[in-house]
Each structure stands twice: as structure tokens, then as C-alpha cells.
Amino acid sequence: MKRLVLVALGVAVMAGCGIPEEKYNAKEAEAQKYLKQYQDEAATAGDLQKKVAAQQAQIADYKSQLAETAQAKARLEAEKQAMQAQYEQLTAGLKSQIEAGNIQVENLKGKMLVRMSEKILFPSGSARINKEGQAALEQIANSFKTLSGKSVVVSGFTDNVPVNPKTTGYASNWELSTARALSVVKYLQSKEVDPKMLGAAGFGEYHPVATNDTPEGRQQNRRIEIVLAPADSVVQ
């Protein structure tokens, strides 16, 4: 810029001192060239500043994303450890029923499944929970009642043998499976499990885990499943 000013001054001096026109024009052209060069360099500097600012903003965004990812991983690890502790507590409390094959407990990805045989919960064709079932559900309630931010969905299932409406009071396996799931939900609520976490569903005979062609298979299909999962995994 200093050089540009000096050149401009030189052009002015030459113009006032009778310097030949061609020299004046040459100096004026030189001044214009330096002016153009200065303007180009200033524009380039402005572009570079914008690029630097954009890069810095992107870096800040990446740092924020990395921090959020780290927090999410930490939460998942904490939830995983909590679920494992829950699993160990529950399996310890239900050890005898698990060993007898009446209850299965599975720790799945972010969820825990408790599968309970009909025979330890209900009389045939009934939704009334018996004493053995109450004892098992009390262990489950003790494990669940301190939880928050979870969902506990109880599902009822039957075999494919039609119920007798006259003796059971239920029109179909749909009604029986739903009534059983509701009985379990109400019992868990009575044992201080937060009702906001609880839900019930009846699936009748349509989700077997074994064949319905044998007594053993039908017995496996007559069951209650309790799924413990994060609350946000349930459709609202």
C-alpha cells in the first residue's frame, strides 16, 4: 500500500513538472496495476478468512458431536451394567424355579426377558394367580419396583387348544391370554411396581415357541413373558 501511494504521488509530481505524457501514462498504468494487485490480495485475504472461520465452525461441530457420542457410549455402558446387575439379582431370587425349568431369564441387547410357565402361575383355563405364581412374581416385583425410565410389558400366550367358554368364562384364547397378562400387571402394581411402567398384551395361540402337536410343546406355549426395556423403546 505504501508503494502504491508513492507511485501515485510520483505520477502527480510528474504531471505538475512537465514530464512527458508517455512517462506519466506509464506511471499511471503502474499505479493502476499495483492498485489492482492490492485489491486482488485483499479479496483473497477475505476469502481465506471466511474459509478459516468455516473450518473453525466445522471443527467445533465435530468436537460437539464427539462429546455427545462419548456421553451416549457412557450412558449405554451404564445401562448395560445396570441391566446385568438386575439380571443377576433376579436369577438369584428365582434360582429354584429356574433350575426346575419353570422360569427362564434372558439378558438380551438392552432388554431382559422373563418367561414363566403357565403351571406355576394359573390353574388350567383360569387367570387367577396361584400361591406359587405370587411368590415368583413377588421376587420380580422386588427387582423392578425401584426402577425408573423403564417399561415392563407383560404378554400372555396359550396353546392352540380352544377354551371352553362355559367352564372358563372366556370366549377364546385371545381373552384368556389377555386376562392372564392383566392379572400379572395388577399383581406387580400391588407390589409397588410403578404402574406408569406397566403394560399388558394378549397374543392367544399365535406366537408358539414349540410345537402344538405334543403335550410338552403345548405346555411350553402356555406362558407369560415379561419384558423389561428402556421406556423409549416402547411406541408411545
C-alpha positions as CSV (number, residue, x, y, z in Angstrom):
1,M,0.0,0.0,0.0
2,K,2.9,2.3,0.8
3,R,4.4,1.6,-2.5
4,L,1.1,2.4,-4.2
5,V,0.8,5.8,-2.5
6,L,4.4,6.7,-3.5
7,V,3.7,5.7,-7.1
8,A,0.6,7.8,-7.1
9,L,2.5,10.8,-5.7
10,G,5.1,10.3,-8.3
11,V,2.5,10.5,-11.0
12,A,1.1,13.7,-9.6
13,V,4.6,15.3,-9.3
14,M,5.5,14.4,-12.8
15,A,2.2,15.8,-14.1
16,G,3.0,19.1,-12.4
17,C,6.6,19.3,-13.6
18,G,6.1,19.0,-17.3
19,I,7.2,15.3,-17.5
20,P,6.4,13.8,-20.9
21,E,3.0,12.3,-21.3
22,E,4.2,8.8,-22.1
23,K,6.2,8.7,-18.8
24,Y,3.1,10.0,-17.0
25,N,0.9,7.4,-18.6
26,A,3.4,4.6,-17.8
27,K,3.5,5.6,-14.1
28,E,-0.3,5.9,-14.0
29,A,-0.6,2.4,-15.5
30,E,1.9,1.1,-13.0
31,A,-0.1,2.7,-10.2
32,Q,-3.3,1.0,-11.5
33,K,-1.5,-2.3,-11.7
34,Y,-0.5,-2.1,-8.0
35,L,-4.0,-0.9,-7.1
36,K,-5.5,-3.9,-8.8
37,Q,-2.9,-6.2,-7.2
38,Y,-3.8,-4.8,-3.8
39,Q,-7.5,-5.2,-4.4
40,D,-7.0,-8.8,-5.5
41,E,-4.9,-9.6,-2.5
42,A,-7.4,-8.0,-0.2
43,A,-10.2,-10.1,-1.8
44,T,-8.1,-13.2,-1.4
45,A,-7.4,-12.5,2.2
46,G,-11.2,-12.0,2.8
47,D,-11.9,-15.3,1.2
48,L,-9.3,-17.0,3.3
49,Q,-10.7,-15.5,6.5
50,K,-14.1,-16.9,5.5
51,K,-12.7,-20.3,4.9
52,V,-10.8,-20.3,8.2
53,A,-14.0,-19.3,10.0
54,A,-15.9,-22.1,8.3
55,Q,-13.2,-24.6,9.2
56,Q,-13.2,-23.5,12.8
57,A,-17.0,-23.8,13.0
58,Q,-16.8,-27.3,11.5
59,I,-14.2,-28.3,14.0
60,A,-16.3,-27.0,16.8
61,D,-19.3,-29.0,15.5
62,Y,-17.1,-32.2,15.3
63,K,-15.9,-31.7,18.9
64,S,-19.6,-31.3,20.0
65,Q,-20.5,-34.5,18.1
66,L,-17.6,-36.4,19.6
67,A,-18.6,-35.2,23.1
68,E,-22.2,-36.3,22.5
69,T,-21.0,-39.7,21.2
70,A,-18.8,-40.2,24.3
71,Q,-21.8,-39.3,26.6
72,A,-24.1,-41.7,24.7
73,K,-21.5,-44.5,25.0
74,A,-21.1,-43.9,28.7
75,R,-24.9,-44.0,29.2
76,L,-25.2,-47.3,27.2
77,E,-22.4,-48.8,29.2
78,A,-24.0,-47.7,32.5
79,E,-27.4,-49.1,31.3
80,K,-25.7,-52.4,30.3
81,Q,-24.1,-52.7,33.7
82,A,-27.3,-51.9,35.5
83,M,-29.2,-54.5,33.4
84,Q,-26.6,-57.1,34.2
85,A,-26.9,-56.4,37.9
86,Q,-30.7,-56.6,37.5
87,Y,-30.3,-59.9,35.7
88,E,-28.1,-61.3,38.4
89,Q,-30.4,-60.2,41.2
90,L,-33.4,-61.7,39.5
91,T,-31.8,-65.0,38.7
92,A,-30.6,-65.3,42.2
93,G,-34.1,-64.7,43.6
94,L,-35.7,-67.2,41.2
95,K,-33.0,-69.8,41.3
96,S,-35.1,-72.7,42.4
97,Q,-37.8,-72.1,39.7
98,I,-35.2,-71.5,37.0
99,E,-33.5,-74.8,38.0
100,A,-36.9,-76.6,37.9
101,G,-37.4,-75.3,34.3
102,N,-40.5,-73.2,35.3
103,I,-38.9,-69.8,34.6
104,Q,-36.3,-68.6,32.1
105,V,-34.5,-65.3,32.3
106,E,-32.6,-63.9,29.4
107,N,-30.5,-60.8,29.2
108,L,-30.8,-59.6,25.7
109,K,-29.5,-56.5,24.0
110,G,-30.7,-53.7,26.2
111,K,-33.7,-55.8,27.4
112,M,-34.4,-58.6,29.9
113,L,-36.9,-61.3,29.2
114,V,-38.6,-63.4,31.9
115,R,-40.6,-66.3,30.6
116,M,-42.9,-68.1,33.1
117,S,-44.7,-71.3,32.6
118,E,-48.5,-71.3,33.0
119,K,-48.3,-74.2,35.5
120,I,-46.6,-72.1,38.2
121,L,-49.0,-69.1,37.7
122,F,-52.5,-70.2,36.9
123,P,-54.9,-73.2,37.2
124,S,-56.0,-74.5,33.8
125,G,-58.3,-72.2,31.9
126,S,-58.0,-69.5,34.7
127,A,-56.5,-66.1,35.1
128,R,-56.3,-66.3,38.8
129,I,-52.7,-66.3,40.1
130,N,-51.9,-69.2,42.4
131,K,-49.6,-69.0,45.5
132,E,-46.6,-70.4,43.7
133,G,-47.0,-67.8,41.0
134,Q,-47.5,-65.0,43.5
135,A,-44.2,-66.0,45.2
136,A,-42.3,-65.8,41.9
137,L,-43.9,-62.5,40.9
138,E,-43.1,-61.0,44.2
139,Q,-39.4,-61.7,43.5
140,I,-39.8,-60.0,40.2
141,A,-41.6,-57.0,41.7
142,N,-38.9,-56.6,44.3
143,S,-36.4,-56.3,41.5
144,F,-38.5,-53.9,39.4
145,K,-40.1,-51.6,41.9
146,T,-37.0,-49.3,42.4
147,L,-36.6,-48.8,38.6
148,S,-37.4,-45.7,36.6
149,G,-37.2,-44.8,33.0
150,K,-38.1,-48.4,32.0
151,S,-41.1,-50.2,30.5
152,V,-42.4,-53.6,31.8
153,V,-44.6,-55.2,29.2
154,V,-46.4,-58.4,30.2
155,S,-47.6,-60.7,27.4
156,G,-49.9,-63.7,27.6
157,F,-49.7,-66.7,25.3
158,T,-51.7,-70.0,25.0
159,D,-51.5,-73.2,23.1
160,N,-53.9,-73.9,20.2
161,V,-56.5,-75.9,22.2
162,P,-59.7,-73.9,22.2
163,V,-61.0,-72.8,25.6
164,N,-64.5,-73.8,26.7
165,P,-66.5,-70.7,27.3
166,K,-68.9,-72.5,29.6
167,T,-66.2,-73.7,32.0
168,T,-63.7,-70.9,31.8
169,G,-65.8,-67.8,31.1
170,Y,-63.5,-66.8,28.2
171,A,-64.8,-66.8,24.6
172,S,-61.4,-67.6,23.1
173,N,-57.7,-67.9,23.8
174,W,-57.4,-64.2,23.0
175,E,-59.5,-63.3,26.0
176,L,-57.7,-65.8,28.3
177,S,-54.2,-64.7,27.3
178,T,-55.1,-61.0,27.8
179,A,-56.8,-61.7,31.1
180,R,-53.7,-63.5,32.4
181,A,-51.4,-60.7,31.3
182,L,-53.7,-58.2,33.1
183,S,-53.7,-60.3,36.2
184,V,-49.9,-60.3,36.3
185,V,-49.8,-56.5,35.7
186,K,-52.2,-55.8,38.5
187,Y,-50.2,-58.1,40.9
188,L,-47.0,-56.3,40.1
189,Q,-48.7,-53.0,40.7
190,S,-50.0,-54.2,44.0
191,K,-46.3,-54.9,44.9
192,E,-45.3,-51.3,44.3
193,V,-44.1,-51.6,40.7
194,D,-44.8,-48.1,39.1
195,P,-48.0,-48.5,37.0
196,K,-46.6,-46.0,34.6
197,M,-44.0,-48.6,33.5
198,L,-46.5,-51.4,33.1
199,G,-48.4,-52.7,30.1
200,A,-50.3,-55.8,29.1
201,A,-50.9,-57.7,25.8
202,G,-52.6,-61.0,24.9
203,F,-51.4,-63.0,21.9
204,G,-53.5,-66.1,22.2
205,E,-52.2,-69.1,20.4
206,Y,-50.5,-67.2,17.5
207,H,-46.9,-67.0,18.8
208,P,-45.9,-70.5,19.8
209,V,-42.3,-71.2,20.9
210,A,-42.8,-75.0,20.4
211,T,-45.0,-77.4,18.5
212,N,-48.6,-77.8,19.5
213,D,-48.5,-81.4,18.4
214,T,-47.3,-82.7,21.7
215,P,-48.3,-82.2,25.4
216,E,-44.8,-80.9,26.1
217,G,-44.9,-78.4,23.3
218,R,-48.3,-77.1,24.3
219,Q,-47.1,-76.7,27.8
220,Q,-44.2,-74.5,26.6
221,N,-46.6,-72.4,24.6
222,R,-48.9,-71.7,27.6
223,R,-46.8,-69.0,29.2
224,I,-46.3,-65.4,30.4
225,E,-43.5,-63.3,29.1
226,I,-42.3,-60.2,31.0
227,V,-40.0,-57.8,29.0
228,L,-38.0,-55.1,30.8
229,A,-36.7,-52.5,28.4
230,P,-35.9,-48.8,28.2
231,A,-39.1,-46.7,28.2
232,D,-38.2,-45.1,24.9
233,S,-38.2,-48.4,23.2
234,V,-42.0,-48.7,23.5
235,V,-44.1,-46.9,20.9
236,Q,-46.0,-44.0,22.6
